[in-house]
Amino acid sequence: SLDTADPNIERTRAILDEIRRMEVPVDSTTAEFAMRRKLEELAARFRENPERMDLLGQLLGSVDLALSLPFPVQFWKVQNEYFDVLKTFYPQACKSPKAAEKWLGLFTNLGTKLSFHIESV
């Protein structure tokens, strides 16, 4: 479920919950690699199309999922992509906050999950 082109986050959560409940051992190295690769692909697509709310939502949901895993996932490439959007698109979005209010909320939430403090950037 992590290696599909468009992961169903709720389905993946249900599978992970079942794995935890049944105490099935997970190859964390392989799972981390698959999750990281999916996050990096989503982050790159979002950087190329930052105005797309659907990509922002997918990325936020996927980061939430990654943070819920029983092993750490490396976010540095995702953080780099986020920083690029923060420096290029975010200032434009702030100029029309009423039109972009939902986008700004999701983007700020994503930044918090990726350990960014937007006010200090």
Order of alpha helices (4+ residues) and beta strands (2+ residues): alpha-alpha-alpha-alpha-alpha-alpha
